[in-house]
Amino acid sequence: MRSAVVVGAGLGGLAVAGALAGSGWRVTLLERADRVRPEPTAVVLWPNGVRALRALGLDTALAAISTPLADGGVRRPDGHWLVQPRPAAAERTPVIVHREDLHDALIAGLGDRVELRTGVTIRTVRATPDDRPAVGDGRQMFAADLVVAADGTDSVVRRHLAPTSSVVSSGCATWAAVVPWYRAPQAAVDHPDGGEVLGAGYRFVVAPLGEHGSTRRGGVYWAATAAGAPRPEPPETQLTLLRRWYAGWPGPIGDLLDATDPGALVQHEIRELRPLPRTYAFPAGPGGVVLLGDAAHAMPPHLGQGACLAFEDAATLQSLVREISLPDALARYDRARRPRAATVVRQTRRMSAVLRTRGRLALRARDAALGAITPRLLGNAAEAAARWQPPTP
Ligand SMILES: Cc1cc2nc3c(=O)[nH]c(=O)nc-3n(C[C@H](O)[C@H](O)[C@H](O)COP(=O)(O)OP(=O)(O)OC[C@H]3O[C@@H](n4cnc5c(N)ncnc54)[C@H](O)[C@@H]3O)c2cc1C
């Protein structure tokens, strides 16, 4: 039986561990945290992410926990439309899912061939021609035919194997939360489709998670992006700042900020990899090491593609290792995944440039251009998302 060690039990690591185990591999999943626990926010899955999860056998679980997300359009803070909402065909409609529900579904998909070990922080990597690839925590080495580095943006494995790729600040921070229905009942009634508002260096996205049901957590997800650094103040003060920054913006933004429990607020500094690693696969012994998810292509979340790409990575790897020899699968994985990630990173950087626009004149130019650029940019991203298919070796 072939064996794999997966480093990191985030969305990418859980998905690939389940995928390999489902293909008959013995998998050890190593996580540095004491518990595998996601943050209490939500994630948008575009058609590519949905298709990848289906390829991983999670279609029934996903149908139970996800809600289709109508196109709510893009407005300026004064309410003027930058991009009008457009209904999309069902196969092009993204879905939204609470991260805790998605984690539960991925954990249920691990089956009994995955040994999950928490409280293990990987510090060393071995990738030499003569030995099986391995990672170590300073006390023990974990060797296997294949090591999957799914250890996120600050990946220790990537730092060892692709040291020229650095993590840099994207120049903005995000805040996100899920507000349960009962805390903002009117927001759901008045704004059933959510949508996006784009200002000078500020952005606010609202996405309803559907009714509270037996298999999913309901509520309204919101995510705010602001140019600048994350705030060191406590969550209560951060919320006060957010209320000030977004004062006068269209509903339901004020209501959602008022209804947000400070304990549910999640702040992130947005960082990205520059340049992307020159390869995603490092041959070693009979197999090698691959990079997956944010470890391979951390990018700002402006197009909501990070987790979708991690699921694409997992579905691609699963498909390749099932059909061809491990060394060939590694080479094909690199050839398939690097150009794909580079395309999405390029699209995301264009969106970053739009978001960074500040100053009255620049804003006017942006607003004029946005009517043309944003639909094209978002359209291209949606097109690429809709087109992606798992490979058939
Ligand atoms: C505000 C925000 C909104 C987003 N919205 C979307 C969206 O709508 N759609 C979308 O597709 N994506 C979105 N993303 C991106 C998405 O969240 C990430 O791309 C995705 O979660 C990355 O998953 P991962 O498993 O690769 O990494 P991570 O989730 O970072 O998981 C890495 C895991 O590895 C563990 N680990 C790290 N180092 C070690 C070590 N040395 N040893 C052992 N374990 C280790 C960590 O503890 C962690 O559990 C968003 C991101 C942000 C910040």
The ligand as a MOL file (V3000), in Angstrom:
LIG
                    3D

  0  0  0     0  0            999 V3000
M  V30 BEGIN CTAB
M  V30 COUNTS 53 58 0 0 0
M  V30 BEGIN ATOM
M  V30 1 C -10.7820 36.8670 4.6780 0
M  V30 2 C -10.5950 35.6980 3.7620 0
M  V30 3 C -11.6290 35.3010 2.9400 0
M  V30 4 C -11.4540 34.2430 2.0550 0
M  V30 5 N -12.4930 33.8730 1.2680 0
M  V30 6 C -12.3510 32.8450 0.3940 0
M  V30 7 C -13.4400 32.4490 -0.4290 0
M  V30 8 O -14.5310 33.0090 -0.3610 0
M  V30 9 N -13.2320 31.4160 -1.3110 0
M  V30 10 C -12.0340 30.7510 -1.4050 0
M  V30 11 O -11.9050 29.8190 -2.1980 0
M  V30 12 N -10.9970 31.1070 -0.6030 0
M  V30 13 C -11.1230 32.1340 0.2800 0
M  V30 14 N -10.0760 32.4820 1.1020 0
M  V30 15 C -8.8050 31.7480 0.9890 0
M  V30 16 C -8.8700 30.4330 1.7660 0
M  V30 17 O -9.3260 30.6530 3.0790 0
M  V30 18 C -7.4870 29.8100 1.8130 0
M  V30 19 O -6.9150 29.8040 0.5250 0
M  V30 20 C -7.5710 28.3590 2.3070 0
M  V30 21 O -8.2080 28.2920 3.5570 0
M  V30 22 C -6.1530 27.7860 2.3950 0
M  V30 23 O -6.2360 26.4880 2.9290 0
M  V30 24 P -4.8820 25.6800 3.2120 0
M  V30 25 O -5.3400 24.3700 3.7510 0
M  V30 26 O -4.0240 25.7060 2.0140 0
M  V30 27 O -4.1090 26.5310 4.3190 0
M  V30 28 P -4.4920 26.8350 5.8240 0
M  V30 29 O -5.9610 26.9810 5.9860 0
M  V30 30 O -3.6260 27.9730 6.2510 0
M  V30 31 O -4.0870 25.5180 6.6260 0
M  V30 32 C -2.7580 25.2260 6.9410 0
M  V30 33 C -2.7530 24.2790 8.1310 0
M  V30 34 O -1.4310 23.8500 8.3710 0
M  V30 35 C -1.1350 23.9340 9.7350 0
M  V30 36 N 0.3160 24.1400 9.8520 0
M  V30 37 C 1.0110 25.2340 9.5030 0
M  V30 38 N 2.3220 25.0590 9.7190 0
M  V30 39 C 2.4610 23.8150 10.2020 0
M  V30 40 C 3.5950 23.0490 10.6150 0
M  V30 41 N 4.8400 23.5460 10.5600 0
M  V30 42 N 3.3910 21.7800 11.0760 0
M  V30 43 C 2.1210 21.2640 11.1280 0
M  V30 44 N 1.0190 21.9540 10.7490 0
M  V30 45 C 1.1970 23.2070 10.2880 0
M  V30 46 C -1.9450 25.1230 10.2240 0
M  V30 47 O -2.1580 25.0840 11.6020 0
M  V30 48 C -3.2230 24.9470 9.4090 0
M  V30 49 O -4.1500 24.1040 10.0590 0
M  V30 50 C -10.2260 33.5500 1.9940 0
M  V30 51 C -9.1720 33.9380 2.8330 0
M  V30 52 C -9.3540 35.0040 3.7070 0
M  V30 53 C -8.2160 35.4100 4.6000 0
M  V30 END ATOM
M  V30 BEGIN BOND
M  V30 1 1 1 2
M  V30 2 1 2 3
M  V30 3 2 2 52
M  V30 4 2 3 4
M  V30 5 1 4 5
M  V30 6 1 4 50
M  V30 7 2 5 6
M  V30 8 1 6 7
M  V30 9 1 6 13
M  V30 10 2 7 8
M  V30 11 1 7 9
M  V30 12 1 9 10
M  V30 13 2 10 11
M  V30 14 1 10 12
M  V30 15 2 12 13
M  V30 16 1 13 14
M  V30 17 1 14 15
M  V30 18 1 14 50
M  V30 19 1 15 16
M  V30 20 1 16 17
M  V30 21 1 16 18
M  V30 22 1 18 19
M  V30 23 1 18 20
M  V30 24 1 20 21
M  V30 25 1 20 22
M  V30 26 1 22 23
M  V30 27 1 23 24
M  V30 28 2 24 25
M  V30 29 1 24 26
M  V30 30 1 24 27
M  V30 31 1 27 28
M  V30 32 2 28 29
M  V30 33 1 28 30
M  V30 34 1 28 31
M  V30 35 1 31 32
M  V30 36 1 32 33
M  V30 37 1 33 34
M  V30 38 1 33 48
M  V30 39 1 34 35
M  V30 40 1 35 36
M  V30 41 1 35 46
M  V30 42 1 36 37
M  V30 43 1 36 45
M  V30 44 2 37 38
M  V30 45 1 38 39
M  V30 46 1 39 40
M  V30 47 2 39 45
M  V30 48 1 40 41
M  V30 49 2 40 42
M  V30 50 1 42 43
M  V30 51 2 43 44
M  V30 52 1 44 45
M  V30 53 1 46 47
M  V30 54 1 46 48
M  V30 55 1 48 49
M  V30 56 2 50 51
M  V30 57 1 51 52
M  V30 58 1 52 53
M  V30 END BOND
M  V30 END CTAB
M  END
